[in-house]
Amino acid sequence: LVSDDRARSVQLGAIQSSTDRWRRLAERAVELHRTGSENGQYQPSVWTDDLQLKQLMDSIRAQHEAFGATELRLRNISARRARRYSRLTVITCTILALLGGGLLALFLWRQMRALGRDFSASLSIARSHAESLSEKAQLLDLAYDTIVVRALDGGIRFWNNGAEEMYGYSKQQAAGKTSQDFLHTVFPEPLADIEEKLRRDGRWEGELVRTTQGGKRVVVSCRWVLQRDNNGQPCGVMEIGSDITERKEREEDLRERELLLRTVAEQTDIGLVVLSDQRRYLYSNPAHTRMMGPGSTKIEGQRVSDI
């Protein structure tokens, strides 16, 4: 344990040398005492060796005490040094921990400030977008036509006031439902073909027959537009519709009247013609055609003066 301390090694070597010398003298004294005891005679050297043994033992004891005192002193010095180093280590670690904690706190504070700024900017943008969307939704609500936005699975996501007025269902009643089902939509062609055209062309136009909440059947002229997200993927369908029920009824009435008039004109014996502003034949009933004689079956489009 003292090999790294030259002075301590010398002390230890002296103790070992004295101990070896004492052991040799002790063995000689024991031998002399045993011989003298057997012969009944003690040589003077016996007493001399005993005195040397006592003196040598006292010297060894003093060396041991000095060695132990030095060890105790060195141990105390090492203990004080260890305590000092321990305190320095604790203080250093505490300072480093405080410094590290301070730096970490500063870093986190800066990160939180940056996150706060980003969050405020994002919140401001989101509010701006929300206000813009709210304004657009209000404008869509003001539209007289029906405007319906639905997801690709058919669930309704937007239902404006025009749709409420036409179909009789409120926004809450229409939200999430499929318009094809709860409006009992009748399509002019298979729905699969319509959806195929919508995916291919991005739009579709046609007339649909639907049933309102009150049971009235209405004819709606619809325009479907495919919505896409920022990646260009389809995400929904917007439908704009107009109620053309009255117009379709008038057209049907006109067709019926035209058919009636044409039937009467073709069955009467009175010659009837319809002329344009340029006095060209637009229509000639069979009676008039017979009056004009042979070759007059194709007079429509010709001038009266030419005929």
Buried (B, 14 or more C-beta within 10 A) or exposed (E): EBEEEEEBEEBBEBBEEBBEBBEEBBEBBEEBBEEEEEEEEEEEEBEEBBEBBEEBBEBBEEBBEEBEEBBEEEEEEEEEEEEEEEEEEEEEEEEEEEEEEEEEEEEEEEEEEEEEEEEEEEEEEEEEEEEEEEEEEEEBBEEEBBBBBBBBEBBBBBBBBBBBEBBBBEBEBBEEBBBBEBBEBEBEEEEEEBBEBBEEEEEBEBBBBBBBEEEEEBBBBBBBBBBEEEEEEEEBBBBBBBBBBEEBEEEEEEEEEEEEEEEEBEEEEEBBBEEEEEEBBEEBBBBBBBEBEEEBEEBEEEEEEEE
